[in-house]
Amino acid sequence: MVSFVMRSAFTFVDTIYAAIIGDAAVAAIGLTFTFEFVMVAFWIGLSTGLTSVLSRSIGAHEGKKIEQYLSAAWRLVWFVSPMFLFAGIAIWIVTPRLNEWFPGIQLDTETLQAFRIYGTVLIGGSAFTQFWSVIPDSIIKAHQDTRSTMWAGIWSNVANLALNTLFLFVFGWGIFGIAFSTVIGRIAGLVYAMKKASDHEARRLAEGSDINLDQDPNPYKPILALAVPASITFILMAGETAVVNGFLAGSPDSTSAIAAYSIYYRIMTFAAMPMIAISVAMLPFAAKRIGERDGAGLNQGLKQSAVVAIIYAIGIMTPAVWLWGDRLAAWLSESPLTAEYAAFGLQVVPIASLMFAPFLLCRPVFEAMGRGRPGLYIAILRYVVLTWPAAYIGIQVARNMGQPDLYGILIALVGIAGVSSAMLAAWLRIVLPQAATTALEESPNS
């Protein structure tokens, strides 16, 4: 939980410092969410695949395979990194023509310029500093040293905070400084992770326990077999932010609306991190119970996790929003209108996180059964099929009620989150009894 919260805080720092500059800077960060989410999707996919194969090979004492997988992972990193470097360059080239090429989008010059700078520097620069961390991070997790991943996140955050302060208040670099500090701030965590990964590998080699010298004829296949589904799911999530920003860019007071959505999204992500951490822990927990045919234990773990999610959303997040939501919204906003929009969004955060919790808890249980398709199908339903029409209907209802477009969009997204979560939970309820008596129904590659 600490590790996940720290990683989320790393990006939340940018929003806090951008609020000092103004709403245009905060809106620029919001417009970058889609690109950033796609980058995170690729990172998570590669990390998931590499961590899995390394863990299995370490357990089986397969030293040759470990070498193969690490070599393959480096090639994959060098293949993926230039894609986002080019994406950053594309942001710089295309941004000045957005209003001309897309008549439905009417962003003011200040917001476009801030997005052009922030998006180019963050996406183009992070293409290397972020993806390099995939390999040491996966090695550390394969050795079950989650404490070191936590400290890597902490060191990155400390560096980002210090550099943001230096670049913004001393050098006066504005939105460029905020993006640049995030890019190079990751190097601190990377250096720490590389040192820890090197120590783990040196210790493993010194033990001389690699007695199995078998090699994998295709080392890319087991990595990509897990990386691709994980990446697709997160890329679909990125589509939601693109749809929302697209609608808001064509709405009245677009800068305030996008800035408020940016604040809502950052705080929503930050607040949901404890539950996301529980969902990550659910995968090995569920896999072990399924392997032991312990259906009762799995049910008990799911119920306990659900109770924790409810207590967290209602007992902790809701009072926090009631007590400090308005002040936090005003602190992160430049104009009163942005603060008003953001304050409404923060009121939605506890409900949104509660609606998303069943999806977070049920998806890893399916994966523990070797069934990756249910989570992917529900993600397609939510992010591809339902998001656009739900957002459109939400806007129309809000306008008929004399309310801002953002309010209608947020309520609509909470609704489809609840529907999709309920469907996945019902699906799991049907198949879960089989977990206690039946072997894996699908291979992990299916």
PEGI-V521011 format. One record per helix or strand. SS is the DSSP state (helix for helix, strand for strand). FROM is the first residue (numbers start at 1). LEN is the number of residues. If there is no record, write none. Layout:
ss=SS from=FROM len=LEN
ss=SS from=FROM len=LEN
This chain:
ss=helix from=2 len=20
ss=helix from=23 len=37
ss=helix from=63 len=39
ss=helix from=109 len=21
ss=helix from=133 len=10
ss=helix from=146 len=25
ss=helix from=174 len=34
ss=helix from=219 len=31
ss=helix from=254 len=38
ss=helix from=295 len=37
ss=helix from=336 len=33
ss=helix from=373 len=28
ss=helix from=405 len=31
